[in-house]
Amino acid sequence: MIMNKLSEIMGRKRLKISDVIEGTGLARNTVAEMYHGRAQGANFETLDKLCNYLDVGVGELLEHKKDAGG
């Protein structure tokens, strides 16, 4: 399972969703869905914009956790 840590990173940096939207040019829905952990996926362009704006690597933004069953 891939977990995104956008809300955790934004919390540490004291950023609001509107800050990220303004800084990346991403759609409100895209940022909000990722922030709330409801996004089903993200394209490379979205991840690149988030990483650049937040000054983090992909490995800090996303985390892989093994499923409990396997």
C-alpha angles and dihedrals in degrees: 000000000000115000122195118215098197095123091048092051092045090050092052091049092041092235127157125216088251090056091055092046091051093045097046106029090230121145117267091238092053094052094041093050091051093043092053093043094245099114114117092202146336132221124234093254091057092048091047092052092048094047092048094047095044093040093231136122124246089254090061094047097044130038130190117220123182115242114252091239099053 
